[in-house]
Amino acid sequence: MRAFRVTIMLKPGVLDAPGQAVERGLDALGYRVEQVRVGKVVEMILPEGERAGVDEICARFLANPLIETWTIEEIPAGAAP
Amino acid sequence: MRAFRVTIMLKPGVLDAPGQAVERGLDALGYRVEQVRVGKVVEMILPEGERAGVDEICARFLANPLIETWTIEEIPAGAAP
């Protein structure tokens, strides 16, 4: 039983509308922030966990390989979720 | 100039409908996964970066402190976004 955290971000250069919205909103509120990018996190436990299995899940279902990249990290099983 | 990554997750016990959808979807596809939780990541650069400033932004605007928790990590400025 292994727990994994997948972080999915849009590739550099791909328009990140939510990120722009956050950036403009914070700027309007007086916070100086730059280059805001918004992504997704998916934490999951695999009973017979393999990192390769998680990568397959990401490539086929969780992310869009055309416009997104993802990183997989193993986390302590008690930490997630 | 410092770059930060904020990871926002629903608190334990708060219903995570997207997480359940992912879990059921993957299960239907034959992947055995458990306890899937979906969250958000926001990467940003603060020109005069302070971790306290990021925490304030999270508590006031990016997250809902009633139902969400967040972690802030500093990342290499070149890494994000």
Backbone of each chain as nested JSON, in Angstrom:
{
  "chains": [
    {"id": "A", "residues": [
      {"number": 1, "name": "MET", "atoms": {"N": [0.852, -1.193, 0.0], "CA": [0.0, 0.0, 0.0], "C": [0.884, 1.237, 0.0]}},
      {"number": 2, "name": "ARG", "atoms": {"N": [0.832, 1.948, -1.093], "CA": [1.687, 3.128, -1.213], "C": [0.843, 4.332, -1.632]}},
      {"number": 3, "name": "ALA", "atoms": {"N": [1.211, 5.475, -1.084], "CA": [0.469, 6.696, -1.391], "C": [1.294, 7.581, -2.315]}},
      {"number": 4, "name": "PHE", "atoms": {"N": [0.619, 8.172, -3.254], "CA": [1.291, 9.032, -4.222], "C": [0.568, 10.36, -4.333]}},
      {"number": 5, "name": "ARG", "atoms": {"N": [1.356, 11.381, -4.608], "CA": [0.791, 12.694, -4.934], "C": [1.214, 13.063, -6.341]}},
      {"number": 6, "name": "VAL", "atoms": {"N": [0.213, 13.33, -7.159], "CA": [0.459, 13.731, -8.538], "C": [0.168, 15.222, -8.659]}},
      {"number": 7, "name": "THR", "atoms": {"N": [1.106, 15.969, -9.209], "CA": [0.898, 17.394, -9.438], "C": [0.875, 17.633, -10.936]}},
      {"number": 8, "name": "ILE", "atoms": {"N": [-0.237, 18.165, -11.411], "CA": [-0.439, 18.355, -12.847], "C": [-0.478, 19.85, -13.142]}},
      {"number": 9, "name": "MET", "atoms": {"N": [0.421, 20.287, -14.001], "CA": [0.482, 21.709, -14.371], "C": [0.407, 21.831, -15.888]}},
      {"number": 10, "name": "LEU", "atoms": {"N": [-0.107, 22.952, -16.345], "CA": [-0.056, 23.232, -17.777], "C": [1.394, 23.433, -18.192]}},
      {"number": 11, "name": "LYS", "atoms": {"N": [1.714, 22.998, -19.398], "CA": [3.069, 23.191, -19.899], "C": [3.365, 24.683, -20.033]}},
      {"number": 12, "name": "PRO", "atoms": {"N": [4.635, 25.048, -19.912], "CA": [4.992, 26.457, -20.137], "C": [4.546, 26.881, -21.537]}},
      {"number": 13, "name": "GLY", "atoms": {"N": [3.988, 28.058, -21.641], "CA": [3.536, 28.539, -22.938], "C": [2.071, 28.299, -23.192]}},
      {"number": 14, "name": "VAL", "atoms": {"N": [1.488, 27.336, -22.481], "CA": [0.052, 27.093, -22.642], "C": [-0.701, 28.119, -21.792]}},
      {"number": 15, "name": "LEU", "atoms": {"N": [-1.683, 28.756, -22.405], "CA": [-2.435, 29.798, -21.702], "C": [-3.093, 29.24, -20.446]}},
      {"number": 16, "name": "ASP", "atoms": {"N": [-2.818, 29.889, -19.334], "CA": [-3.384, 29.46, -18.054], "C": [-4.374, 30.534, -17.597]}},
      {"number": 17, "name": "ALA", "atoms": {"N": [-5.608, 30.412, -18.067], "CA": [-6.612, 31.443, -17.771], "C": [-6.879, 31.574, -16.266]}},
      {"number": 18, "name": "PRO", "atoms": {"N": [-7.046, 30.46, -15.531], "CA": [-7.248, 30.619, -14.079], "C": [-6.073, 31.306, -13.396]}},
      {"number": 19, "name": "GLY", "atoms": {"N": [-4.875, 30.976, -13.844], "CA": [-3.7, 31.622, -13.269], "C": [-3.704, 33.124, -13.521]}},
      {"number": 20, "name": "GLN", "atoms": {"N": [-4.078, 33.506, -14.725], "CA": [-4.153, 34.934, -15.044], "C": [-5.223, 35.616, -14.21]}},
      {"number": 21, "name": "ALA", "atoms": {"N": [-6.329, 34.914, -14.007], "CA": [-7.411, 35.493, -13.203], "C": [-6.957, 35.725, -11.769]}},
      {"number": 22, "name": "VAL", "atoms": {"N": [-6.252, 34.735, -11.217], "CA": [-5.737, 34.883, -9.856], "C": [-4.745, 36.037, -9.79]}},
      {"number": 23, "name": "GLU", "atoms": {"N": [-3.874, 36.089, -10.782], "CA": [-2.846, 37.139, -10.798], "C": [-3.483, 38.531, -10.845]}},
      {"number": 24, "name": "ARG", "atoms": {"N": [-4.452, 38.691, -11.722], "CA": [-5.1, 40.008, -11.845], "C": [-5.915, 40.33, -10.602]}},
      {"number": 25, "name": "GLY", "atoms": {"N": [-6.569, 39.308, -10.079], "CA": [-7.368, 39.549, -8.876], "C": [-6.509, 39.983, -7.706]}},
      {"number": 26, "name": "LEU", "atoms": {"N": [-5.402, 39.286, -7.512], "CA": [-4.51, 39.642, -6.405], "C": [-3.896, 41.018, -6.635]}},
      {"number": 27, "name": "ASP", "atoms": {"N": [-3.562, 41.304, -7.898], "CA": [-2.992, 42.617, -8.208], "C": [-3.998, 43.715, -7.878]}},
      {"number": 28, "name": "ALA", "atoms": {"N": [-5.264, 43.487, -8.221], "CA": [-6.301, 44.483, -7.929], "C": [-6.473, 44.68, -6.429]}},
      {"number": 29, "name": "LEU", "atoms": {"N": [-6.133, 43.659, -5.67], "CA": [-6.265, 43.746, -4.215], "C": [-4.996, 44.292, -3.558]}},
      {"number": 30, "name": "GLY", "atoms": {"N": [-4.014, 44.589, -4.381], "CA": [-2.818, 45.215, -3.84], "C": [-1.668, 44.268, -3.571]}},
      {"number": 31, "name": "TYR", "atoms": {"N": [-1.823, 43.005, -3.947], "CA": [-0.729, 42.053, -3.749], "C": [0.098, 41.977, -5.024]}},
      {"number": 32, "name": "ARG", "atoms": {"N": [1.377, 42.152, -4.877], "CA": [2.239, 42.073, -6.046], "C": [2.689, 40.631, -6.243]}},
      {"number": 33, "name": "VAL", "atoms": {"N": [2.081, 39.979, -7.183], "CA": [2.489, 38.617, -7.531], "C": [2.706, 38.556, -9.036]}},
      {"number": 34, "name": "GLU", "atoms": {"N": [3.526, 37.616, -9.442], "CA": [3.826, 37.468, -10.861], "C": [3.755, 36.004, -11.247]}},
      {"number": 35, "name": "GLN", "atoms": {"N": [3.507, 35.804, -12.525], "CA": [3.596, 34.471, -13.122], "C": [2.856, 33.411, -12.31]}},
      {"number": 36, "name": "VAL", "atoms": {"N": [1.603, 33.695, -12.05], "CA": [0.786, 32.732, -11.3], "C": [0.345, 31.611, -12.235]}},
      {"number": 37, "name": "ARG", "atoms": {"N": [0.529, 30.392, -11.8], "CA": [0.077, 29.226, -12.562], "C": [-0.749, 28.35, -11.628]}},
      {"number": 38, "name": "VAL", "atoms": {"N": [-1.86, 27.885, -12.143], "CA": [-2.754, 27.057, -11.343], "C": [-2.74, 25.637, -11.895]}},
      {"number": 39, "name": "GLY", "atoms": {"N": [-2.689, 24.681, -11.009], "CA": [-2.686, 23.285, -11.429], "C": [-3.533, 22.429, -10.507]}},
      {"number": 40, "name": "LYS", "atoms": {"N": [-3.439, 21.137, -10.707], "CA": [-4.229, 20.18, -9.93], "C": [-3.304, 19.247, -9.149]}},
      {"number": 41, "name": "VAL", "atoms": {"N": [-3.807, 18.796, -8.03], "CA": [-3.121, 17.756, -7.27], "C": [-4.084, 16.596, -7.099]}},
      {"number": 42, "name": "VAL", "atoms": {"N": [-3.585, 15.409, -7.262], "CA": [-4.389, 14.225, -6.978], "C": [-3.578, 13.325, -6.065]}},
      {"number": 43, "name": "GLU", "atoms": {"N": [-4.117, 13.066, -4.903], "CA": [-3.473, 12.129, -3.986], "C": [-4.249, 10.821, -4.022]}},
      {"number": 44, "name": "MET", "atoms": {"N": [-3.542, 9.727, -4.029], "CA": [-4.22, 8.432, -4.099], "C": [-3.374, 7.352, -3.449]}},
      {"number": 45, "name": "ILE", "atoms": {"N": [-4.064, 6.318, -3.037], "CA": [-3.382, 5.154, -2.477], "C": [-3.58, 3.989, -3.42]}},
      {"number": 46, "name": "LEU", "atoms": {"N": [-2.498, 3.319, -3.745], "CA": [-2.581, 2.125, -4.568], "C": [-2.293, 0.918, -3.688]}},
      {"number": 47, "name": "PRO", "atoms": {"N": [-3.259, -0.005, -3.608], "CA": [-3.064, -1.172, -2.739], "C": [-1.831, -1.974, -3.132]}},
      {"number": 48, "name": "GLU", "atoms": {"N": [-1.64, -2.109, -4.435], "CA": [-0.408, -2.743, -4.909], "C": [0.344, -1.701, -5.714]}},
      {"number": 49, "name": "GLY", "atoms": {"N": [0.803, -0.718, -4.982], "CA": [1.264, 0.501, -5.625], "C": [2.545, 0.38, -6.41]}},
      {"number": 50, "name": "GLU", "atoms": {"N": [2.516, 0.911, -7.6], "CA": [3.717, 1.033, -8.413], "C": [3.718, 2.418, -9.029]}},
      {"number": 51, "name": "ARG", "atoms": {"N": [4.869, 3.025, -9.022], "CA": [4.95, 4.35, -9.629], "C": [4.565, 4.301, -11.108]}},
      {"number": 52, "name": "ALA", "atoms": {"N": [4.941, 3.222, -11.789], "CA": [4.62, 3.097, -13.207], "C": [3.113, 3.087, -13.425]}},
      {"number": 53, "name": "GLY", "atoms": {"N": [2.383, 2.461, -12.498], "CA": [0.929, 2.448, -12.593], "C": [0.361, 3.848, -12.476]}},
      {"number": 54, "name": "VAL", "atoms": {"N": [0.923, 4.634, -11.58], "CA": [0.453, 6.008, -11.416], "C": [0.74, 6.814, -12.671]}},
      {"number": 55, "name": "ASP", "atoms": {"N": [1.906, 6.608, -13.242], "CA": [2.253, 7.336, -14.465], "C": [1.287, 6.993, -15.592]}},
      {"number": 56, "name": "GLU", "atoms": {"N": [0.914, 5.729, -15.676], "CA": [-0.039, 5.327, -16.718], "C": [-1.388, 5.983, -16.496]}},
      {"number": 57, "name": "ILE", "atoms": {"N": [-1.828, 6.002, -15.233], "CA": [-3.103, 6.638, -14.899], "C": [-3.072, 8.117, -15.296]}},
      {"number": 58, "name": "CYS", "atoms": {"N": [-1.955, 8.773, -15.011], "CA": [-1.84, 10.196, -15.355], "C": [-1.908, 10.398, -16.854]}},
      {"number": 59, "name": "ALA", "atoms": {"N": [-1.107, 9.633, -17.565], "CA": [-0.998, 9.843, -19.011], "C": [-2.313, 9.537, -19.714]}},
      {"number": 60, "name": "ARG", "atoms": {"N": [-3.058, 8.553, -19.174], "CA": [-4.267, 8.134, -19.889], "C": [-5.509, 8.875, -19.423]}},
      {"number": 61, "name": "PHE", "atoms": {"N": [-5.543, 9.249, -18.137], "CA": [-6.825, 9.729, -17.623], "C": [-6.775, 11.049, -16.867]}},
      {"number": 62, "name": "LEU", "atoms": {"N": [-5.759, 11.261, -16.077], "CA": [-5.788, 12.444, -15.224], "C": [-5.275, 13.693, -15.921]}},
      {"number": 63, "name": "ALA", "atoms": {"N": [-4.319, 13.517, -16.803], "CA": [-3.719, 14.676, -17.46], "C": [-3.906, 14.587, -18.971]}},
      {"number": 64, "name": "ASN", "atoms": {"N": [-3.687, 15.698, -19.614], "CA": [-3.674, 15.75, -21.067], "C": [-2.228, 15.931, -21.505]}},
      {"number": 65, "name": "PRO", "atoms": {"N": [-1.612, 14.868, -21.987], "CA": [-0.174, 14.945, -22.285], "C": [0.186, 15.993, -23.337]}},
      {"number": 66, "name": "LEU", "atoms": {"N": [-0.81, 16.434, -24.097], "CA": [-0.518, 17.459, -25.1], "C": [-0.192, 18.794, -24.462]}},
      {"number": 67, "name": "ILE", "atoms": {"N": [-0.868, 19.11, -23.395], "CA": [-0.732, 20.462, -22.838], "C": [-0.318, 20.462, -21.378]}},
      {"number": 68, "name": "GLU", "atoms": {"N": [-0.21, 19.276, -20.761], "CA": [0.091, 19.244, -19.332], "C": [1.292, 18.356, -19.031]}},
      {"number": 69, "name": "THR", "atoms": {"N": [1.978, 18.714, -17.989], "CA": [3.028, 17.85, -17.459], "C": [2.632, 17.449, -16.044]}},
      {"number": 70, "name": "TRP", "atoms": {"N": [3.218, 16.377, -15.571], "CA": [2.9, 15.958, -14.21], "C": [4.138, 15.406, -13.525]}},
      {"number": 71, "name": "THR", "atoms": {"N": [4.13, 15.551, -12.236], "CA": [5.19, 14.963, -11.43], "C": [4.53, 14.048, -10.408]}},
      {"number": 72, "name": "ILE", "atoms": {"N": [5.213, 12.962, -10.119], "CA": [4.693, 11.968, -9.183], "C": [5.655, 11.879, -8.017]}},
      {"number": 73, "name": "GLU", "atoms": {"N": [5.151, 11.997, -6.825], "CA": [6.008, 11.796, -5.658], "C": [5.308, 10.83, -4.708]}},
      {"number": 74, "name": "GLU", "atoms": {"N": [6.109, 9.999, -4.103], "CA": [5.533, 9.104, -3.104], "C": [5.475, 9.847, -1.782]}},
      {"number": 75, "name": "ILE", "atoms": {"N": [4.38, 9.694, -1.089], "CA": [4.221, 10.361, 0.2], "C": [3.941, 9.3, 1.254]}},
      {"number": 76, "name": "PRO", "atoms": {"N": [4.16, 9.622, 2.505], "CA": [3.875, 8.639, 3.552], "C": [2.408, 8.209, 3.489]}},
      {"number": 77, "name": "ALA", "atoms": {"N": [2.153, 6.923, 3.588], "CA": [0.795, 6.408, 3.404], "C": [-0.18, 7.025, 4.399]}},
      {"number": 78, "name": "GLY", "atoms": {"N": [0.322, 7.403, 5.548], "CA": [-0.564, 8.026, 6.521], "C": [-0.903, 9.463, 6.191]}},
      {"number": 79, "name": "ALA", "atoms": {"N": [-0.079, 10.08, 5.324], "CA": [-0.256, 11.503, 5.031], "C": [-1.413, 11.769, 4.09]}},
      {"number": 80, "name": "ALA", "atoms": {"N": [-1.731, 10.779, 3.274], "CA": [-2.781, 11.02, 2.287], "C": [-3.803, 9.908, 2.359]}},
      {"number": 81, "name": "PRO", "atoms": {"N": [-4.976, 10.324, 2.1], "CA": [-5.416, 11.7, 1.934], "C": [-6.113, 12.152, 3.222]}}
    ]},
    {"id": "B", "residues": [
      {"number": 1, "name": "MET", "atoms": {"N": [13.068, 38.207, -5.161], "CA": [12.134, 37.465, -6.013], "C": [12.147, 36.004, -5.578]}},
      {"number": 2, "name": "ARG", "atoms": {"N": [11.037, 35.573, -5.047], "CA": [10.976, 34.203, -4.554], "C": [9.733, 33.513, -5.109]}},
      {"number": 3, "name": "ALA", "atoms": {"N": [9.89, 32.247, -5.408], "CA": [8.773, 31.48, -5.974], "C": [8.224, 30.537, -4.921]}},
      {"number": 4, "name": "PHE", "atoms": {"N": [6.909, 30.434, -4.902], "CA": [6.25, 29.574, -3.926], "C": [5.245, 28.669, -4.615]}},
      {"number": 5, "name": "ARG", "atoms": {"N": [5.101, 27.497, -4.054], "CA": [4.045, 26.587, -4.505], "C": [3.098, 26.347, -3.337]}},
      {"number": 6, "name": "VAL", "atoms": {"N": [1.832, 26.638, -3.57], "CA": [0.808, 26.43, -2.553], "C": [-0.028, 25.228, -2.959]}},
      {"number": 7, "name": "THR", "atoms": {"N": [-0.187, 24.286, -2.06], "CA": [-1.026, 23.117, -2.319], "C": [-2.23, 23.184, -1.395]}},
      {"number": 8, "name": "ILE", "atoms": {"N": [-3.397, 23.225, -1.99], "CA": [-4.635, 23.39, -1.23], "C": [-5.454, 22.111, -1.331]}},
      {"number": 9, "name": "MET", "atoms": {"N": [-5.749, 21.519, -0.185], "CA": [-6.534, 20.281, -0.157], "C": [-7.73, 20.475, 0.772]}},
      {"number": 10, "name": "LEU", "atoms": {"N": [-8.791, 19.735, 0.487], "CA": [-9.916, 19.728, 1.414], "C": [-9.487, 19.061, 2.713]}},
      {"number": 11, "name": "LYS", "atoms": {"N": [-10.022, 19.554, 3.822], "CA": [-9.705, 18.935, 5.1], "C": [-10.217, 17.502, 5.13]}},
      {"number": 12, "name": "PRO", "atoms": {"N": [-9.56, 16.655, 5.92], "CA": [-10.07, 15.29, 6.07], "C": [-11.51, 15.332, 6.585]}},
      {"number": 13, "name": "GLY", "atoms": {"N": [-12.349, 14.511, 6.023], "CA": [-13.739, 14.473, 6.46], "C": [-14.65, 15.325, 5.61]}},
      {"number": 14, "name": "VAL", "atoms": {"N": [-14.094, 16.284, 4.884], "CA": [-14.92, 17.084, 3.981], "C": [-15.12, 16.289, 2.696]}},
      {"number": 15, "name": "LEU", "atoms": {"N": [-16.367, 16.216, 2.264], "CA": [-16.678, 15.439, 1.069], "C": [-15.909, 15.969, -0.138]}},
      {"number": 16, "name": "ASP", "atoms": {"N": [-15.193, 15.083, -0.788], "CA": [-14.411, 15.45, -1.965], "C": [-15.044, 14.773, -3.181]}},
      {"number": 17, "name": "ALA", "atoms": {"N": [-16.03, 15.455, -3.763], "CA": [-16.772, 14.861, -4.885], "C": [-15.864, 14.577, -6.087]}},
      {"number": 18, "name": "PRO", "atoms": {"N": [-15.006, 15.514, -6.486], "CA": [-14.129, 15.183, -7.618], "C": [-13.23, 13.98, -7.333]}},
      {"number": 19, "name": "GLY", "atoms": {"N": [-12.751, 13.9, -6.097], "CA": [-11.926, 12.752, -5.727], "C": [-12.684, 11.449, -5.851]}},
      {"number": 20, "name": "GLN", "atoms": {"N": [-13.94, 11.466, -5.393], "CA": [-14.757, 10.258, -5.501], "C": [-15.009, 9.9, -6.953]}},
      {"number": 21, "name": "ALA", "atoms": {"N": [-15.219, 10.933, -7.781], "CA": [-15.458, 10.67, -9.211], "C": [-14.234, 10.024, -9.848]}},
      {"number": 22, "name": "VAL", "atoms": {"N": [-13.06, 10.554, -9.515], "CA": [-11.833, 9.974, -10.068], "C": [-11.68, 8.531, -9.593]}},
      {"number": 23, "name": "GLU", "atoms": {"N": [-11.94, 8.33, -8.305], "CA": [-11.78, 6.983, -7.74], "C": [-12.715, 5.987, -8.422]}},
      {"number": 24, "name": "ARG", "atoms": {"N": [-13.959, 6.371, -8.568], "CA": [-14.921, 5.466, -9.211], "C": [-14.592, 5.25, -10.68]}},
      {"number": 25, "name": "GLY", "atoms": {"N": [-14.18, 6.331, -11.333], "CA": [-13.834, 6.213, -12.747], "C": [-12.672, 5.263, -12.96]}},
      {"number": 26, "name": "LEU", "atoms": {"N": [-11.643, 5.43, -12.147], "CA": [-10.472, 4.56, -12.294], "C": [-10.829, 3.126, -11.937]}},
      {"number": 27, "name": "ASP", "atoms": {"N": [-11.668, 2.973, -10.916], "CA": [-12.091, 1.627, -10.531], "C": [-12.835, 0.948, -11.686]}},
      {"number": 28, "name": "ALA", "atoms": {"N": [-13.703, 1.725, -12.338], "CA": [-14.465, 1.173, -13.461], "C": [-13.54, 0.777, -14.612]}},
      {"number": 29, "name": "LEU", "atoms": {"N": [-12.399, 1.44, -14.69], "CA": [-11.443, 1.143, -15.757], "C": [-10.47, 0.038, -15.37]}},
      {"number": 30, "name": "GLY", "atoms": {"N": [-10.641, -0.483, -14.151], "CA": [-9.809, -1.601, -13.748], "C": [-8.598, -1.234, -12.911]}},
      {"number": 31, "name": "TYR", "atoms": {"N": [-8.479, 0.038, -12.555], "CA": [-7.358, 0.434, -11.707], "C": [-7.786, 0.417, -10.254]}},
      {"number": 32, "name": "ARG", "atoms": {"N": [-7.025, -0.239, -9.457], "CA": [-7.365, -0.293, -8.043], "C": [-6.7, 0.864, -7.323]}},
      {"number": 33, "name": "VAL", "atoms": {"N": [-7.484, 1.852, -7.027], "CA": [-6.981, 2.983, -6.248], "C": [-7.934, 3.227, -5.09]}},
      {"number": 34, "name": "GLU", "atoms": {"N": [-7.402, 3.841, -4.054], "CA": [-8.206, 4.112, -2.863], "C": [-7.972, 5.534, -2.403]}},
      {"number": 35, "name": "GLN", "atoms": {"N": [-8.962, 6.044, -1.709], "CA": [-8.825, 7.323, -1.011], "C": [-8.241, 8.407, -1.9]}},
      {"number": 36, "name": "VAL", "atoms": {"N": [-8.87, 8.607, -3.033], "CA": [-8.402, 9.648, -3.944], "C": [-8.906, 11.005, -3.445]}},
      {"number": 37, "name": "ARG", "atoms": {"N": [-8.0, 11.956, -3.392], "CA": [-8.354, 13.324, -3.013], "C": [-7.804, 14.261, -4.068]}},
      {"number": 38, "name": "VAL", "atoms": {"N": [-8.629, 15.213, -4.458], "CA": [-8.22, 16.16, -5.486], "C": [-8.064, 17.537, -4.863]}},
      {"number": 39, "name": "GLY", "atoms": {"N": [-7.012, 18.221, -5.217], "CA": [-6.773, 19.56, -4.695], "C": [-6.234, 20.489, -5.771]}},
      {"number": 40, "name": "LYS", "atoms": {"N": [-5.835, 21.659, -5.33], "CA": [-5.337, 22.677, -6.247], "C": [-3.891, 23.025, -5.908]}},
      {"number": 41, "name": "VAL", "atoms": {"N": [-3.17, 23.416, -6.931], "CA": [-1.826, 23.957, -6.736], "C": [-1.795, 25.343, -7.347]}},
      {"number": 42, "name": "VAL", "atoms": {"N": [-1.174, 26.26, -6.654], "CA": [-0.962, 27.587, -7.214], "C": [0.515, 27.921, -7.052]}},
      {"number": 43, "name": "GLU", "atoms": {"N": [1.165, 28.151, -8.171], "CA": [2.557, 28.583, -8.129], "C": [2.605, 30.066, -8.438]}},
      {"number": 44, "name": "MET", "atoms": {"N": [3.417, 30.782, -7.71], "CA": [3.489, 32.231, -7.94], "C": [4.861, 32.75, -7.55]}},
      {"number": 45, "name": "ILE", "atoms": {"N": [5.185, 33.887, -8.128], "CA": [6.428, 34.569, -7.794], "C": [6.077, 35.876, -7.1]}},
      {"number": 46, "name": "LEU", "atoms": {"N": [6.696, 36.1, -5.974], "CA": [6.515, 37.368, -5.277], "C": [7.798, 38.184, -5.423]}},
      {"number": 47, "name": "PRO", "atoms": {"N": [7.67, 39.377, -6.024], "CA": [8.87, 40.2, -6.244], "C": [9.567, 40.523, -4.927]}},
      {"number": 48, "name": "GLU", "atoms": {"N": [8.765, 40.824, -3.912], "CA": [9.367, 41.009, -2.59], "C": [8.799, 39.921, -1.689]}},
      {"number": 49, "name": "GLY", "atoms": {"N": [9.238, 38.715, -2.001], "CA": [8.556, 37.545, -1.468], "C": [8.735, 37.304, 0.012]}},
      {"number": 50, "name": "GLU", "atoms": {"N": [7.629, 37.054, 0.663], "CA": [7.666, 36.633, 2.052], "C": [6.68, 35.487, 2.2]}},
      {"number": 51, "name": "ARG", "atoms": {"N": [7.089, 34.486, 2.94], "CA": [6.183, 33.364, 3.147], "C": [4.913, 33.827, 3.855]}},
      {"number": 52, "name": "ALA", "atoms": {"N": [5.044, 34.784, 4.762], "CA": [3.869, 35.276, 5.483], "C": [2.867, 35.907, 4.525]}},
      {"number": 53, "name": "GLY", "atoms": {"N": [3.392, 36.58, 3.503], "CA": [2.501, 37.181, 2.517], "C": [1.723, 36.116, 1.771]}},
      {"number": 54, "name": "VAL", "atoms": {"N": [2.396, 35.018, 1.437], "CA": [1.714, 33.933, 0.733], "C": [0.642, 33.324, 1.63]}},
      {"number": 55, "name": "ASP", "atoms": {"N": [0.962, 33.162, 2.894], "CA": [-0.015, 32.587, 3.814], "C": [-1.253, 33.479, 3.911]}},
      {"number": 56, "name": "GLU", "atoms": {"N": [-1.029, 34.773, 3.945], "CA": [-2.161, 35.703, 4.005], "C": [-3.019, 35.6, 2.748]}},
      {"number": 57, "name": "ILE", "atoms": {"N": [-2.351, 35.517, 1.59], "CA": [-3.084, 35.379, 0.33], "C": [-3.928, 34.112, 0.336]}},
      {"number": 58, "name": "CYS", "atoms": {"N": [-3.345, 33.037, 0.85], "CA": [-4.083, 31.766, 0.899], "C": [-5.297, 31.882, 1.799]}},
      {"number": 59, "name": "ALA", "atoms": {"N": [-5.064, 32.377, 3.0], "CA": [-6.137, 32.409, 3.993], "C": [-7.269, 33.33, 3.557]}},
      {"number": 60, "name": "ARG", "atoms": {"N": [-6.917, 34.402, 2.851], "CA": [-7.941, 35.38, 2.502], "C": [-8.586, 35.116, 1.149]}},
      {"number": 61, "name": "PHE", "atoms": {"N": [-7.821, 34.554, 0.203], "CA": [-8.352, 34.521, -1.156], "C": [-8.29, 33.169, -1.855]}},
      {"number": 62, "name": "LEU", "atoms": {"N": [-7.224, 32.452, -1.669], "CA": [-7.077, 31.234, -2.484], "C": [-7.784, 30.035, -1.87]}},
      {"number": 63, "name": "ALA", "atoms": {"N": [-7.819, 29.983, -0.556], "CA": [-8.412, 28.818, 0.104], "C": [-9.582, 29.248, 0.973]}},
      {"number": 64, "name": "ASN", "atoms": {"N": [-10.361, 28.272, 1.353], "CA": [-11.444, 28.487, 2.304], "C": [-11.021, 27.843, 3.623]}},
      {"number": 65, "name": "PRO", "atoms": {"N": [-10.614, 28.647, 4.591], "CA": [-10.057, 28.074, 5.828], "C": [-11.037, 27.176, 6.589]}},
      {"number": 66, "name": "LEU", "atoms": {"N": [-12.318, 27.305, 6.286], "CA": [-13.3, 26.452, 6.961], "C": [-13.165, 25.002, 6.535]}},
      {"number": 67, "name": "ILE", "atoms": {"N": [-12.881, 24.79, 5.279], "CA": [-12.912, 23.422, 4.759], "C": [-11.609, 22.986, 4.094]}},
      {"number": 68, "name": "GLU", "atoms": {"N": [-10.657, 23.904, 3.993], "CA": [-9.429, 23.551, 3.274], "C": [-8.191, 23.833, 4.123]}},
      {"number": 69, "name": "THR", "atoms": {"N": [-7.172, 23.061, 3.862], "CA": [-5.859, 23.328, 4.439], "C": [-4.89, 23.586, 3.288]}},
      {"number": 70, "name": "TRP", "atoms": {"N": [-3.795, 24.252, 3.603], "CA": [-2.821, 24.506, 2.543], "C": [-1.414, 24.395, 3.099]}},
      {"number": 71, "name": "THR", "atoms": {"N": [-0.536, 24.027, 2.217], "CA": [0.88, 24.007, 2.562], "C": [1.609, 24.896, 1.576]}},
      {"number": 72, "name": "ILE", "atoms": {"N": [2.628, 25.571, 2.087], "CA": [3.402, 26.495, 1.27], "C": [4.829, 25.991, 1.221]}},
      {"number": 73, "name": "GLU", "atoms": {"N": [5.368, 25.869, 0.051], "CA": [6.778, 25.507, -0.059], "C": [7.46, 26.473, -1.017]}},
      {"number": 74, "name": "GLU", "atoms": {"N": [8.663, 26.821, -0.682], "CA": [9.431, 27.668, -1.592], "C": [10.078, 26.773, -2.635]}},
      {"number": 75, "name": "ILE", "atoms": {"N": [10.027, 27.216, -3.861], "CA": [10.616, 26.434, -4.944], "C": [11.652, 27.309, -5.644]}},
      {"number": 76, "name": "PRO", "atoms": {"N": [12.565, 26.712, -6.367], "CA": [13.548, 27.527, -7.08], "C": [12.848, 28.486, -8.031]}},
      {"number": 77, "name": "ALA", "atoms": {"N": [13.289, 29.732, -8.046], "CA": [12.58, 30.752, -8.822], "C": [12.527, 30.391, -10.299]}},
      {"number": 78, "name": "GLY", "atoms": {"N": [13.504, 29.643, -10.764], "CA": [13.492, 29.255, -12.164], "C": [12.494, 28.145, -12.455]}},
      {"number": 79, "name": "ALA", "atoms": {"N": [12.072, 27.44, -11.416], "CA": [11.219, 26.273, -11.615], "C": [9.777, 26.652, -11.89]}},
      {"number": 80, "name": "ALA", "atoms": {"N": [9.386, 27.833, -11.414], "CA": [7.987, 28.195, -11.568], "C": [7.888, 29.583, -12.143]}},
      {"number": 81, "name": "PRO", "atoms": {"N": [6.857, 29.736, -12.869], "CA": [5.996, 28.668, -13.377], "C": [6.395, 28.355, -14.818]}}
    ]}
  ]
}
